[in-house]
Amino acid sequence: MTQDTRTHTHTELVVDVGPVAHGGHCVARHEGRVVFVRHGIPGEKVRVRLTDDGPSAKFWRADVVEVLEPSPDRVPHFWDLADSGRSWSHRHPPVGGAELGHISLARQRSLKAEVLAEQLKRLAGVDLSPTRQITVEAVGTAAGGHTAESAAERTGPDTGDGDAAVAGLGWRTRAAFAVTPAGKLGMHAHRSDAILPVREMPLAVDAINALRLWDIDLQGIDRVEVAAPANGSRPLVLLVPAPGTRSKRLSSILAQLPDDVSVASLHPTTGEVLQLRGRTYVQESAAGHDYRVTGDGFWQIHRDGPDTLVGAVTGFLHDGGYLAPGSVVADLYAGAGLFTAPLADAVGVTGSVLSVEGAPGTSRDARKNLHDAAHVEIVQGRVERVLRQKPRNFDALILDPPRAGAGKAVVKQLIDAGPRAIAYVSCDPASFARDLGYFRQGGWGMAALRAFDLYPHTHHMETVALLTPQP
């Protein structure tokens, strides 16, 4: 039962928060209409501000502005700008990127597990309850260092959450920022053009915050992307100038940045990365290998993410007997070669690895990263085209598609290629579940599944699944 407490502008409601849904919100109802509520927890009674409504809309969207009956899993938000109640009390929406910061980490993970289970059941027809419960695993230490989360968890209570004010922070090695009209570093509010100035990024590693980009005059810049490798190598600041910005303006910004930081610009239309100072790339490390990643090229953003995912993927393939000296394997949507390099180690010179990446710049990075591995073939192009041109009998494939997933046509092509197993890496439970449904239609099934909390305080997670033909 909901109570209508809206003002004459019809912007506020009191609702009971229902189950979690994919996308960082929970489901509530008002007079039979679905309201997707952000910044709540299932079971709470809250006052919400409608952010997207209308009499003809199929559903409404809302932010929590006041908690009337809190969940025991509610904790103080670690970041004022992302705290919905505090932000709306100052008459502006919260920034995106930390939408679960009001929930204990243990409860965040259980909610993510619920979302994954629901997507698998609804979109793939896979019901894992009650015999195969999903656990979203916390990601702790990386070789040579500790995340803020792991340090807090080692000293925290038995829940593994540690101090709610600090746990789950300091994991982002990459961050993207907008710029306010006044030239200040900022971030967008959720589903909004509004840019709010920021003076900290608590989810980012210390090396990003130490740059103090919020103190710099960024007039003439549309966007700023920062990469600070977990191995401590030289950070890169990538500037995306607004159309018509002159080189003199870029030189002024360059002079405000520390000398030991690489700076480059990204051409807004061609995507070309132009050197301003130092390198146009960062040097990353994972699984015993070094990787060059240029400009805005893709790399897992959690400092422990690359090693975690490599371990999960190779573990599934090794344990199943699909990865051994002499195996024929492929790394699809391979990026700079995160999985390609350990695959090359595992199959040895008697085996072969096909590495396929669509982005030209990232594919060039892969060539440099794997230049001394003669048994690795690096191909730049669309996965479906490359597989048609280079058919072979694969022992195993690694599939790590973009957030939208592989899609029905690619899944059919992969099944037709006849591998013995596919390790599927996904950052989106909905697209993963849809693709899994296509695999199941083709006679394949999910032999194993792991999920990782690589994005604490956000609704995102990473999953790794082992897919095999069913008898």
N, C-alpha and C positions, 0 to 999 in steps of 0.2 A: 504494500500500500504506500503510495507516495502522497506527499502534501505539497500542493501548489503554493509556493511563497513568492512567486515572481512579482517584480515591481511592474509599474505601468509600461516599462520597456520590454517586459517579457523576457528577461535574461537569466533568472535564477529559479532553481527547483531544489526541493529536498527529496533525495532518492535513497533507496537501499541498493548498495553495490552488489551486483551478482557475480557470476563466474568470469574468470579471466578469458580474454580472447586474443587471437593473434594480432600483433600490431602495437602492443604497449598500452592497451586499455582494458577495462572491464565492461560488462554488459549490465545496464540498468534498464528499467522500463518506467514510462510515465504515460498513464492512460492508454496502455497497449502499444505505445510507440517505443522502439528501441532507442536507447541513448548510450552511445559509446563514451565512457567516462575515463579520463586519464587522471592519474595521481590518486586513485583510490585503491582499496584492498577489498577483496570479496568479504562480505559480511558487515561492512561498515555502513553506517547511516551518515550521509554527507550532504552538504549544500554545494551545488554545482552552478557554474556560470556557463550558459550555452554559448558555444563558439561557432557553431554551424547548425542552423535550424531553419525552419520554414514550414508552412502548412502542407506543402506538397512533397517535402523531403521524405524519403523512405525511412531515414533514421536521422538522429541528431548527434552532435558531438558536444562534449562538455568537459570543463576542467573543474576539479575540486577546489573550492575556495574556503570551506570550513568543514572540519571533521566534528560531527555531533556525537557519534558513538564509534570510537577508534577500535581498530583491530589490535590484539596483543602483539602483532608482528610489525606494527608501525613504529618507526624510529625517527629521531630528528634528521631532517635532510642536511647533508653535509655542505650544500651549495645554495646560498640564498637565491641566486638568480634562476636556479632550476626548481626551487620550491614553489609550488603552484599557489598555495595560500598566501605566502609572503609576497610573491610577485603581484598577484591580483590586488592585494591590499595596497600596493603602491601603484595601482592602476596601469599595469602592463602585464602581458602574458609571460610565462616562464620560458627560458631558453630550452631548446631541445637537447637531447643527448644524455640526459640523466633522469629519465622519466620514472625509474623505479628506485630512486635514491631515498625514498621515504619508507622502504620495506627492508626488513632484515635480510641479510644475504641468504640465509638458509631458506626463507620463505620465497625469495626471488627465484631460487633454483627449483623449488617445488612447483611454483607457478609456471615456469618455463617448461618443466616436464609435463604439466597438464596440457599446455598449448601443443607441444609436440605430439602427445598421445592423441589429442583431439583431431589434429590435422591428419595424422596417419589413418585414423579410423574413418574420418569423413571423406577424405580425398583418395586414399589408397585402399580402403577396405581392410586395413590391418588393425586388429584389436589386440593390443599387447597385455591387457588386463585379464585375469589377475595374476597370471603365472610369470609374465615378463615385464615387471615394472620398469619404467624408464627412470634413470638417475642422471641428472645434469651434474657433471663432475666439476668441482672447483679446480682451478689451475693455480698451482703454487709457485715453486721456485724454478728458476732457469739456471743453467750452469754459470757459475761465476757471480750470481747476484740473487736478490730476493725482491719480489714485488711488495708494494705497500700492503696488499691484501695478505700475502703469506706471512709477513712480519706480524701483522695484527692478529692473524688467526693462531699463530704459535703461542700467543700470550692470552688469548681470549678464552671464554667459557666453552663448555662442551659442545655448544652448537656449532663451533667452528667459525663463528662470525667475528669474534674479537670485538674491539671497540667499534660500535656502529658509526662513530664519527670519522673513523679513518680506514676501516676495512674496505677492500675493493677499490682502492685509489691507486694512482701512479702507474697504471698499466699501459696507457696509450703511448706508443712510440710515434704515432702520426696523428695530426690534428689539422682540421680545415676550419678557417675562419672567414667570415664576411667582413666588410668594412662599412662603418656608418657614413652617412653623408658628410659628417664633420671630419672624416679621416681617422676615426678611432677603430681599433680592433673590436670586432663584435661577433655575435652569433645570432642566427635566426631563431625566432620563436617557432614552435611546431606549426606546420601548415600555414605559415604566414610570411609576408614580405617584410615584416617588422624586424629590424636589426637592433639588438641591444648591446651596448658596449660592455666588454668583459675586462676584468683585471686579474683573472686567474683561470686555470683550467685544471681542477682537482683530479680529473681522470688521467691527465697526461703525466709522463715521466718528468722528473726534475729538470732534465736538460731542456725541455720545451718551455717550462715556466721560467727558467733562468734567463731566457732570451728577453723577457719583459717586452714583448711586442706591443703591449698596450701603452707603452710610453712613447711609441714612435708615431710620427705624423705620416699616415698612410694615404693622404689625399692623392687621387689619381689611380688608386688600386681598387679593383673589384673584389679580389679574393686572395687569401694568403694560405698556403699549405706548408706545413712544417713536418720534417722527418728527423727524428733523433734516434739512431739505432741503439738497440739494447746493449750492443757490445762496446758502447762508448766512443765509437768512431765519429768523425766530423758530421755535425748536423747540416741539413740543407733547408733553407728558406726559399720557397718558390712563390714568386709574385705573379699575379695575373692582372696586368694593367687594364684599366678601362680604355675603350677606343679613344685614340687621339692623345694619350698620355705621352709626353716627350721624354727623351732619354735623360734630360737634365733632372727631371723629377725622380727617375729611378736612381740616379747617382746620389741624390739627396737622401733617399731612403737607405741606400747602401752605406752611406757614411754613418748612419745611426745604428748599424748592426755591428756586433763584435767581429773583430778581424779573423777569428778562428772559425767562423761559420761560413759555409758555402752559400752563395746566393745566386739564383737563376730566375729568369722570367719565362713565363709560358705564353706563347702567342695565342691570343684569344680565339683566332679563327683557324689557324693551321695546326695548332697543338705543338709547334716546334719549341723545344726547350733551349733557351739561349743563355750562355754563360755570362754572368756579371762579375762573379768572383769565386775562385776555388773550383769545385767540381759541379757538374750538372747532375750528379748522382750521389747516392749514399752507398756505403759498404756494409752489408748486413751479414750476419753469421747464423747458421743453423745446421744441426746434424753433422758437424765436423766439416762444413763447407763454407766458403765465403761467396757472397752474391753481390753483384753490382745491380742496383735498381735505380733507373734514371727518372728524374723529375717526379711526375705523379704516377709512375708505374705501380702496379699492385704489389702489396706485401701485407702479410697478416699484421694487424696493428697491436695486438697484445704482445708484450715483450716476451712471453713464453709460448705464444701461439704457434710459431713455426715448428719448434721442437715437439710440442704436444701433438700436432697434427701429423707430422712425419712419423712419430712413434706409433700413433694409432693406425695409420694407413699401412705402414710396412709390417706392423705386428699382425694385422688381419691377413695380409697376403703371405707372410712367412708361415704363420701358424696353419694356414690352409694348404700349404704346399704349392702355392701359385707363384712364388718368387724365390728363385734359386739360381746358382750359376748356370748360364745357358738359356735362361728364360727369355721369351720375346714379349715385351711389354710396351705400353704406350702411356704417356702423360698428356691428357687432353685438357685444353684451357690451362696451359702449363705455366703461364706467367714468366717470371725470370728464371724458372727452373728449380723451385723449392723442392718438389718431389722428384724431378728428373735426376738430380745429382745422386741422392741415395739409391734410386732405382739402378742407376749405372753402376754403383758400388755393388749392389746385390747380385746383378746378373753377370757381372764380370765381362771380360773381353770376348768370351764365347757366346754371350747373349747379345741382345740388341734392344735399344730404347728409341721409340719415336716420340718426339716432343712437339706438340702442336699448340701454337698461340696465335690469336688473331691480330693483336695490336702490334704494329711494326716496331715501335720503339722498345717494347718489352721483349719482343722476339729477338731483337739485336742484343739486348742484355743477356738473354739465355745463350746466345751464340758465344758471347765473351765468357760467360760463366762456365760453359761446358766445352771450351775450345780444345782442351787436351784429351777429350773422351772420344776416340775414333768410333766407338760402337754406339754413339748417340747421334741420331739424325734430328736436327732442329728444322722445323718447317713453319713458316709464317703463313697463316691463312685460316679460313673457316674450317672448323672441325669436320663438317659433313663433306666439304669438297676434298679435303686432304685424305680422308678415309676412302673416298671413291678412287682417288688417284693412286693410293698406296695400299692396296689390299694385302693382308698377310694374316697368318694364323697366330693370333695372340694368346699367350697364356693368361695375361691379366691386363686390365686397363685401369688407370686412375682417372676419374671424372670429377673435375672441380670447376663447375660452370659458374657464370655470374649469378647474381641474385635471382634473376628471372628463371633460372633452371636451364636444362638442356632442351626440353620440348619433345613433343611426340615424334617428330620426324627423325631427330638425332637419336632418340632412344631406340627406335626401330632399326636404324642403321647400325647401332652398337650391337644390338641383339643379332643382326644378320652377320656381323663380323665374326661371331662365334667364339668369343673369349671364354675361358673357363671361369673367370670371376671378374667383377668390377668393384673397385673401392670408390664409393661415391662420397665426396666431400661437399657439404652444403652449409651456407650461411642463412638459409631461409627455410623454415619448416613447411611452409605452404607449397613452394615450388618443388621441394624435395618430395613431398607426399604426392603431388601430381605426377612427377616423373616416376616415382615408385609404382603408382597405379598403372602407368604405361608399361613398365617392366613386367608387372604381374600379368597384364593382358597378353604379353608375349611369352609367358611360361617361366618367368624368373621370379625369385623370391628373395627376401631379406634374411640372410644367414646370421648376421650379427649387427649390432648397433651400439655406438657410444655417442654421448652428447657432452659438450664442454661449455662451461660458462666463461667464454673468452671475452665477454663484454659486460662485466659487472655493472649494475645500476642502470642498464638499458634492457630492453626486451629481447635483444638479439642473443643468439647462441650459435654454436657450430656443431654440426653432426657429421659423423663418419659411419657409413654403413657398408657392409660387405654383401654384395648381391651375387647370386649364383643361379644357374639354370635349375629348375625343379624337375625331379624325376617324373 
